[in-house]
Amino acid sequence: MPERMKPYFPSVALLLVFCYLGVQALTGDRGLLGGHERRLLLAEREHQLAELIERRADMEVRVRYLKTDHLSRDLLEERARAVLGFADPRDYVIRVADLPGVTADQASVSTRS
């Protein structure tokens, strides 16, 4: 029986390779059925990129105002207060409990009287 099957082995091997490639073309990482997942991942990454670009632009503005040529006293004072935790004697400081997703800068509100 094995002698009779010998001519069919290359055909069977080729058929198995085609089946494997067909399944991968449909369900693989870059397959036809995985397009929706890729689009969701792309949208998520684009959202992250937009947030990072916005943060970078904000940081660039802050750095520009902290340089000696364009020193902004207000920004310098704000950062010193946030980092050191000090307040001006004329300020009303309202401290709130730690809230999830709120940074310390956003939680501490101070206004001058």
N, C-alpha and C positions, 0 to 999 in steps of 0.2 A: 504494500500500500504506500509506503513512503516514496518509492520510486515513481509511482503514478502522480503523486502530489508535488514532486519537485518542480515541474514547470509552472505551478500555480503560486509558489512562494513569493516571487517578485511581485506578482499581481496583488496578492494579499497584503504584502508589506506596503506597497504603494497605496492601496485602499485604506489601510490603517493610518498612513501619513496624511492622506487627504481628509479623513474623518477628524483626526486631531487638529489639523489646520482649520477645518470648518468650524469646529467647536470653539477654538480660540478666536476665530474671526467674529463669532457671535458674542461670546461671554468673557473674553479676555480683558485685560486692563484697557486696551484701546479698541475693544470690540464694538460692534454695532449696538448692542444692548446696554453698554456702559456710558453712552453719551450723556444721559441725564445726570448721572453722578458727576461726570467731568464738568458739566455746565454749572452745577451747584457749587462744586469746589472752586471753579473759576470766579463765580460771583462772590464767594466768601473771601477769596484772596484779593479781588479788586477792592472790596470794602476795607480790608486790612490795609491795603496800599494807600487808599484815600485817607484813612486815619493817620497813617505814618507820615504822609506828605503834609497833612495839616499840622501835626505835632512838630515836624521839622521846621515848617515855616514860622510857627510860633516861637520855637527855640531860637531860630536865627534872628528874629526881631528882638527877643530878650537879650541875646548875646550882643547884638549891635548897640543896644542901649546901655549895656554894662561896660563897653569899651571906654577908654579914657577920653577919646575924642568926643563922643556923644553920650557922656554919662548922664543918665536920667536919675535924678535924686529920688523921685517917687518910686521908681522900680527898685532901686538899690535899697531904699528904706523898707519897701514891702518884702523883699527877699530876706533882708536881715531879720525882720520881725518873724517871718515864717520859719526861718531856720533856727533862730535863737529862742523863739517863743516869748519875746518881749512885746510890750505894748506901750504906747505913749500914755502918759498920765491923763491926758485929756480924752482918751478913747473909752468908749463903752465896749467891753468885750463880752460876747455871748458865746459860751462854750456849749456844745451839744454832744450827746453821747455818740460813740462811734457807730456810724451807719454803714452797712455793707455797700460797697461801690462808691463811697464818698471819700475823697482825699482830705487830708488835714487842712489844706489851703481852702477848700470849699466849705469845710465844716465850721471854721472859725470866722465869724463875721465881726468886723470892727468898724465903727463909725466915729467920727469926731463930733464933739458937742460944741 
